[in-house]
Amino acid sequence: MVERRFIQRITGGVLALLVCSFSLFAQDEKELKPVTRTYAITNVNVVPTPGKKIDMATILIKDGLITAVGKGIAIPADAIVIKADSMYVYAGFIDGLSRVGVTKPKEEISRERVKDPGNPAPERAGITPQNDVRGSLNASDKSIEDLRNIGFTVAQVVPYGNLLPGQGSIVLLSGKSADQMVLVSNSSLYSELSGANGVYPNTTMAVIAKWRELYRQASQAKSYQSLYASNRVGLERPGSDRVLEAFYPVIDQRIPVLFKSEKMLDAHRILTLKSDLGFSLVMADVKEGWPVLSKIKVSGAKVFLSLDLPEEAKKDDKKSGGKSDKKADSTKAKEVAKPKTAADLERDALEKRKSEAIANYTTQASVFNKAGVSFGFSSLSAKPKDIPANLRRMIAAGLSEDAALAALTTTPAQLLGLSDRMGTVENGKMANLVISDKSYFNEKAKVRYVFVDGVMYKLEVKEENLHAGQAGKADPNAKVEIEGSWSTVTQTPQGSNDGKVTFKKDGSGYKGTISGGRMPAPADLTSVTLEGNKLSYSYSLSFGGNSIKVDVEATVEGDSFKGNASIGLRGSFSIEGTKNPKN
């Protein structure tokens, strides 16, 4: 519960708040900036660092910093009090490699025809190491909220691209602009072993050859610049080359090369490149690191393991129960008694290899931990909604909860040079915190609050039991089709409201628009996802200079869906949709 004061201004009449396909009348409220940046989190279980715990303590925050942690702490009169009531608080999580908030560029450049494919312009070849990720960072991107909502407060973000996309920065998952978000600019030179489309270098071996060439050219150019600076008499003035100059901080060991290293073979090649050229290396989004573990350990490279895991192998479910189960068991026993064909044996061998592969991915973090190799985590290829469950899978596979927490907090802080500012809950550290209602790794735990640089985000916990529009049971294996137009009815305190939602295929996903009610014009949908029969989409509306975000979640059954439309802290309302016949 948050005890705080706020001021509301009645502007006369009511403001039409259009949600999904309905109109909700609400007063135009203008929330002033907090009169204080002081917070007191009381009666909370503090986990200041992995392996330690302070029961029922208090944390004071002032002007973005933690000023006190412990028991018997006096609460300032101007503090906003958060009664945590036995919740758990941890240092905010740190992501070692991500594209959170980064706008994906259009792919038009890769379709352009090149006169000399063997010698394309650097940008066409994916060689733009001088690019700064801040130029493509969007502070209002929904991916920032999604990652923050599961406890992440800081991430090292990089640009899109292949080979040498540009320079990464360490950013806070809060702020209204890229400049406000950036904590450490140009923290790394990002690279991938992926080639350009239709031009040189377009193979892995060509990429490695080009990488070596650029690095050695940069070393020579830098040496000549140093020579020229020491004595200019009789020497030709060196030229300027932004591509080569981007390597200078790497050559001076001031920043590392941050390599995406998913596959085992890529990891081998990257480690060889480091050994030959001598740069500082960070290997991130590592998925197949266990076969090269000893080589990684000897190299001294820093490591961020991927938070993406393959789906668990499906097991046969006995849905009917009772006698039918016994009948199924009897049938299965008869099948086992029959001699297996070559196809059966091949299928069994394939399933065994698949299970072993999944086990290797899941146990990787535990294997690294037991080998004494420090690591953080990377969300680059993982969906935020899957990350908590994937962490629990790693723990079930042998990684201790303390080790998992260390990989989210203290270790990435150390690997990224941030230990003096974050990674633990103690006096003087930045107020980057995550508060969950149960121990974070508990399957039923929900994140309730996140602090980023002292800015509080309160998460809405959805009620288990919904109203008239209660969604049916989600089935991840269901096959439904949503393309087309849908008539919707939303139940609000002012009565039912009609509208229209249209979905269209967009590659492997969907896009769409929403209209109707008193909406002046259709609005585009964002984040349209369909997983089995679970449908979700979002959109934003602007009123009086304020942007209002609407999130809809529903379950599709045939030509209808039921669910809820949420407007943050303003509440949620039941919604039903019926698919319109095709014209």
N, C-alpha and C positions, 0 to 999 in steps of 0.2 A: 504494500500500500504506500503510495506516495502522498505526503502531506505538503501541498504547495498552494500558493496564492496565484490567482490569475485574474485578469481584467477582461470583461466582455463589453462590447459597445453595440447597442441596439441601433441599427441604421434605419429603422422604420420599415414596417411590414416584415416580410420574410424573404429569404434567398432561396431560389429554386435550386436544389441540389440534385442533379441528375445522376442517378446511380444505375449502371447497367441499362435497363430499359424502363426505368421508373423515375418519378420525381419525388424527392423527399424534401419537404420544406423545413428549413432550419434557420436559426438566426445567424446573421453574418458576424462571426466572432473574430476578433483580432487579438491574437495572443502576443502580449508584449514579451520582450526579452526578459529572462529571469533576473530578478533584482539581486540575486546572489549566485555565485558559482561554488557555494559550499554545500556539501552533502554529507550526511551521516548515515551509514548503513549499519543497522543495529541487529543484534541477536542472530548473527550469521556465522556459519562454520567457515573459517578462513583456511584455505590451503595456500600458504605463502610461497611454498616451493614444493616440488614433488617429494613425498615421503613425510611431510610435516603437516600438522593441523592444529588450529586454535579453535576450540569449541565456543560457541555463543559469544562472539567477540564483536567489536565495533571498528569500522573503518571510517576515517575522516578524509574527505577530499576537499581541496580548496584550490581554485584557480588552475585546475587541470592536473594537480599533483596530489599524491597520497601524503598526508601530513601526520597520520597516526594510525596504528594498528594494534589492537589488544583489548583488554578488559578494563572496566572502570574508567573509561575515557569520558571526559566532560564534553557535552555536545554544545557547540556555539549557538547562541540565540538565533542567528540568521541562517542556520543550516536547514536545508530540505531533508527531512528524515524519511529514510526508506526502511520500513519495518520488515526485515528479511525473514524473520520467524523460522529459524532453523534451515534456511536455504544454504547453498554452498557458493563460495566465491573463489575464483581462480584468476590468475593473470591472464589478460587477453591473449588469444592464440595468434601465432605468427606464421604466415604462409611464405615459403621460400621461393616459389615460382608460380605466377598467376597472370592471367590477362583480365582480372576483374576490373571492370570500368573502362576497358580499352575498346574503342570503336573499331570494328572490323572494316578494313578498306574494301572498296569495290574491286572486283576481279577484272576490270576492263583492261588493265595494263598487260595481263598475261595473255590476252587475246590479240594484242597488236602484232602485226607482222614486222619482222626485223630483216633488214637488207642483208646483214652479215650475222647470222646466228652464232657463228664461232667467236665473234667479238662484239657482243651487245653492250649497250650502255650499262653502267653499274646498277642503276635502279631496276632495269629490266632483268638483270641477272640476280636480283635479290641481294645486292651488295650495297647496303645503306647503313653502315655502322655509325655514321654521324647523327642519325635520327634520334631524337629525344622522345621517349614515350609520353612525356607531358603534352606533346602536341596532339595526341589522340586519346587523352584521358578525359572521360565524361563523368563529372561528379554526380550526376543525377541518374546514371545507369542503374537499372534494377539489380544487376549482378552484385553490386556493392552491398545492397541491403540483404540479398540472399546469403552472401558469405558472412556478413556481420551477424545475421540472425542465428547462426549456429556457433557463435563465439569468437570468430576471427576479428581482430582489430587492426592488424597491420599485414601488408603483403608486399612482396617484391614483384612488381609488375613489369611486363616487357611488351614490346610492339609485336604485331603480327608480321609474318614474312618468313622467308627461307634463307638459309645460309647465314647472312648477317643482317637481321632486321633492324638493329639499333641498340640503344643503351637503355637499360632498365633503371627504375627508381624504386625506392622503398616508400610506400605511401600509407597514410592513415585511412581507414575506411570510414571517414567522416570529412565533412567540409563541403562548401558550396562551389569550389572551383578547383582546378588541378593544382594551382599554386598553393592553396590552403591544405590540400591533401598531402603534398610531397613532404616527406620527412628527411630523406637523403636522396638528392638528385644524382643521376649518373653513377649508380652503385655498382654497375656491372656492364660488360659488353656481352650481349646475348647472341647466341649462335645455334644453328641447327644443321644437321647433316642432310638437309633436303635440297634438291636441286631445283633449278628454274624450269618452267614449262616451255619446251621447244627451242631453248637456246643453251649455250655453254655458260656455266657447268650444270648439266642436268642429270648426272649420275653421282652416286655416293663417292666413287673414287675421284671423279672430276672435281667435286666439291672440296675434298681433302687436298687435292693438288692446288686448287685455287687458294685455299686457306693458307697453305704454306707460302705460296708465292706472295700473297698480300702481306703476310707477317714479315717476311724477309725484306720486301720492298720498304715497308714501314721502318724496319730497323735501320736500313741503309739511309733512308731519308732523314730519320731522326739524328743519326750520327753526323750526317753532313751539315744539318742545321746547327748542331753543337759546335762543329768545327768552324763554321762560318761566323757564329756568334763570338767565338774566342779571338778570331783574327780575320777581318773581312778583306784585307789587302790582297789583291790578286786572285780573289775567288769569285766565281759567278754566283749571283744571288740565287738562293734556293727557291723553287716554286712552292706554291701552296696546294695541298691536296687533302681535302676534308676526309676522304675515305682512309688514307694512310694516317692522318693525324689522329683519327679516332682510336688507333692502336697504341698511341704513345703512352697513355696511362696504364695500359696492360703491360707494355714493355718495361715500364718503370715499377711494376708490381704495386701500383697504387689502387687498381681495381682488378677483379678477377674476370676471367671469361666464364660466363654462365651458359653451360651447354645443356640442351635438352637431350637426355640420355635414356630413352625408354628401353631400347632393345640391347640384348647382350652383345651383339656384334658391334653396334654403335659405341657401346661403352668401351670395348677393346680398342677401337679406332681412336676414340677421343683421348683415352689414356696414353696411347702411343704418341699422339700429336702433342700432348702436354710434355711427355718425356723428351721429345725431340726439340721442342721450341722453348720449353722452360717457363711458360706462363702459369700464373695461379689459376686453379681450376675449381669450379663448383659444378657438380653433376646433379641435375635436378629432374624431377618427374621420372625417377628411376623405377622401372617395373621389373626388369630381369637382371638385378644386380647380384643375386646370390652366386651365379657361376663365376663372377669376376671379383668376388669379395676380397680375396687375398691381394689381388692386384690393386684394388682401390685402397686397401689399407696401407700398402707400401707406398703408394703414390702421394699420400697426404691430401688428396682431394677432399673437399667438403661435399656432403651428400644430403640431398632432400629426396626422400622416397615418395613415390606416387600414392595419393589417397584413393586412386581408382583401383577397384578390384573386379575381376571377372565375376559374373553371376554364379551363385552357388549351384552345384549340381542338383537337379530336381530329383526328389524321391517319390516313389509310388505312394499315393495317398489312398487310404481306405475310407471312402466317404460314406458308404452305406451302413457299416456297422453290423453287429449281430451275426445272424446266420449267413448273410451274403458274404461277409468277410471270410467265414470258414469255407464257403464254397470257392471263393477266389483263391484261398490258400491251397485248397485241394487241387484246383486246376493248375496252379503254379507248380505244385509238387509233381504233377503228372508231366508238365512241360520239362521240368528238370530231369526227370527220369529218361526222357528221350535223348538219343545221341545228338550232339550239337553239330550243325553243319559248318562248313568253312565260313559261310557268311555270318553265322552266329558267333563263331570264335573271333572273327575280325571285328565284329561289332563290340564284343566284350573287351577286346584289347584296346579299341578306340576309346571306350568309356573309361577304362582304367587309366589310360594316358591323360585323358581330359581331367579326371579327378586328381591325378598326381600334379598336373600343371596348376590347377586351381589351388591346391594345397601349397605349392611352392610360392605362388604369389601372396597367399594369405599369411604364410609363416615368415616371409622375407624380413619384416621388421624385427621379429624375435631373433632370427638368425644374425642379423647385423648387431643387435644389442648384445647377444651372447659372445660375439666375436670382439666386442669392445670398440666397435666403429660408431662414433657419434653421428646422429642424423636428425634432420628435421623432416617436415612433410611439405609436399607440394600439391596444390589443388588444380593444377593446369588442365588435366584431362578428366577431372572428377566432377560430378554434379553435386552441388552443395547439399541437396536433400539426402544423398546417399552417404555422405561422409560420416555422420555419427554411427550409423550401422556398420560401416566398413571398419571403423576404429574398434567397435565391439568384436567384430570378426577376428581382427588381429589379436586382440586380447584373449579371445577364446582359443586362439592358435598358439598361445605361449608368451605373448608380450605382456609384461606386467602393467597394471594401471599407472604406476609411478613412471615407468619408462615411456608409456604413451603420452602422459602429461608432459614429461620432459621434452619429448619430440615436438610438442605443440607450443612450449613456452621457453624454458631456460636454454635448451640447446640451440634453437634457431636464433635466439637473441645473441648467443655467443658466436655462432657461425656468421652472423651478419654484422657483428660489431655493435650491438645494441644493448649489451648487458648492463651498461651504466644507466640506461633509461627505462628498461622494461624487462619482462620475463619473470618477475617475481612480484609478490604483493608486500611491499615494505616502504618505509618512509623515504620520501624523496623521489620515488619512481613516478613515471607518468601514470595517470589514472586510466589505464587500459585494463578493464576488468570484464569478466563474464560471470553472471550469477544465475544458477540453475536451481530449481525447486528440490531436486534430489542430486545425489552424486552424479556428475556429468556423464559418466559411463554407464549409469543405470538405464536400462532400456526404456523406462517410463519417464525419464528426466525430461524436463522442458526448460529451455532457456527463458528466463523472465526479464532480465535486464542486461544490457551491454553498455559499458562506458568506453568511449574512445576519446582520449585526451581530455578527460573530464566532462565530456558531453554525454548526457544520459539518453539511452534509447530504451523505452519500455515496450516489451513485446506483448502483443495480445495473445492470450491463451484461449483458443476456441473451446466453446462448450462441447461436451461429449454428446449431449442430447439436443438436437435441433428441433425446429418447430414444424409447421405444416409442410415445408419443402424439404424435409429431411432426406438426405441422399440415401440411395440404396447401398448395398454392399459392393465395395470396389473389387473388381476381379482383374488382376494384371494380365490374365490370359484371354480376356474377352475380346471379341472381334466386333467393332462397331464402326460406323462411318458417319462423320459429322458434316461432310462437305454439303453445302446448300444453305438455304435460309431457314431460320427458326423464329417462330413467334414466341415471345416470352411474357410471362406474367410475374410480377414481383409484389409481394405483400409488404406494405409499409404501414407505419402508424396512421397514415392518411388514407389508407385503402389500397386496392390493387391497381397496378399500373402496367400498361401494355407497351411492348417494344419489339424490336427486330434485331437479331444477330445473324450475320452471314459469315460462313467459313469457306475458305478456298484453299486448295492444295498449294503448297509452296515447297517444292523439293520433296524431302522426306517428312516435312512437317506441315503446318497450316498457318495462314494469316487470315485476317478478317476485319469486319467493321461492325459498329453498333449504331443504331439509330432509333428514332421513335420518341414517344413521350413528348416532352417539351424541348428536346434537344434542337438547337439551331442548325446543326449540321452533323453528319455522321462522324464518328470518331474511330480511329484505327485501334485495333486490338494489339496488345503486345504479349509476349511470353505465352503464346497459345501452345498448350501441350495436351496430348492424348495418350495416356498410358493404360492400355487395356480399355476399360470403360470409364476411367477417371479423367474427366475433362477439367482444365483450368485455363483461365485467361485473365488478363488485366487490361486496364486502360486508364487514362488520366483526363480529367476535365478541369477547366480553369474558370474560376469565379472571383471577381473582385481582386484580381492579381494573385490569388491563391490557387495552387494546383492541388486537386483532390484525386487521390489514387483509389481505384476500385479493383478489388480482387474477387474473382468468381471461381468457386469450386463446385463441381456437380458430378453426378453419376449418370451415365447414359444407359438407357435401356430401350433398345429398338429405336423408335422415332420420337422418343421423349427423354428429357433429363430433369433431374431435381437436385437442388443444392442450395448454396447460400452465396450472397454477395456481401462482401465486407468492406467497410470504409474506415480501416484503422480503429482508433479509439471511439469512433462515432457509433460503432455497433455493426451488426450483420442482419441481413434480411433474407427470408426464404425466396427462392426463385424457381420457376418451372418453365420448361421450354418444350415446344411441339414442332416437329419438322414440317415445313410447308411442302405440299406436293410440287413436283417440277412442272413448269409451264410447258 
